[in-house]
Amino acid sequence: MNNEEETKALEIFKYNQKLYPELASAYNGLAYIYERLNRYDEALKKVNLALNLAKEGDSGYKVYINRRDRLTVLVSDSIK
């Protein structure tokens, strides 16, 4: 994606979260785009919200765990 497409995608994911604040996938969508934009702190916050809403065994749960683990490393590396 180029910058314009990423900006549009971010707005779409934000809108999706507003429409469906109870869905873990809405927060994971935002985590995805924030990660693509190298905004790791924000991505980690959103994926943690997704995990708070999801239950083990839910569709996407393992994806959320993997994203959280990856982002945790990226955030800690950026602090060093």
Secondary structure, DSSP 4 states (H G I P E B T S, - for coil): --HHHHHHHHHHHHHHHHH-TT-HHHHHHHHHHHHHTT-HHHHHHHHHHHHHH--TTSTTHHHHHHHHHHHHHHHHHHH-
